[in-house]
Amino acid sequence: MKRLIWIFASLLVVFSSCGDGTGSSVEAPIVVTELDSEVVKSVAKIHISGMTCKAGCGGKIEKELQALNGVKSTETLFEENRAENIVSVEFDPAALDAKSFEGCVEKIMDGKYVVSKIEVINYKGLQSHGSGGADVSKSTSSFSELFKLLNVFQSLGHLLGRNL
């Protein structure tokens, strides 16, 4: 009888410890980079393990991500036999935070896909910096004001009968 209880307890321990690994509470790190650019946009590169194909896995992940409010576009960067593949997402950071991507992806197919890292690149428009586009517009407006002033003097010269 003791032997039967010991075998039952051993089997219970073995089966309860076996799982699919989806119950992990480890959160994927989010790395944020700011870059100067001609455009203003935010792109998240989600590193995902568990993908076996671009069309099925990538398509399903893209579809689920596109359903999130604030996602503008998605693209799967898939390579055969790579441990992790990447889904790139352009999104509006005012409507959605990058942490939402991990939860969305890991809910698909009962946790088949695991997010290991999220890289967020915030492209800042040059016009938002004091040294970039702002100085260019100031110098452009200075030139236009100079030409206006020259035109005024030239018109005054014509009125007075003198060519300047």
C-alpha positions, 0 to 999 in steps of 0.5 A: 500500500505504501508503495502504491501511495509513493508511486501515485505521489511521484506521478502527481509531482511529475505531471504537475511539474510538466507544462507548456511553459506559458505560465511564466510570469517573466515580462519581456524587456522593452528597449526604447530608442529615440531617433531624429527623422523626417517623419514622426512615428513609433515602431515596435519590433516584437521578438517572438519564439514559437513561430513556424511559418510566415503565413500561418503564424505571422498572419495570425499574429499580425491579425490579432495585433491589427485589432488593437486600437492604435496599431497602424500597420504590421509586418512579419520578418520571418526566417526559417529555422530561426529561434525568434522571429520579429513582427514589426508594428507601427503604432500610436503611442498616445493610444497604445503602450508597447506592453500591450503587444506582449499580452496580445501575442501571448494570448494567441493559440493558448500561449504558443508564442512567447515574446522575449523582447520588444524594441520601440523606436520613436522617430522624432521629426526634425521640426520638433528640435530647436536646432533642426527645422526651427532654425531653417524656418527662421532663416527662410522667413528672414530672407523673405522679410529682407526681400519684402523690405527691398521691394518696399525701397524699390517701390519708394524709389519709383514713386520718387522717380529714382532707381535704387 
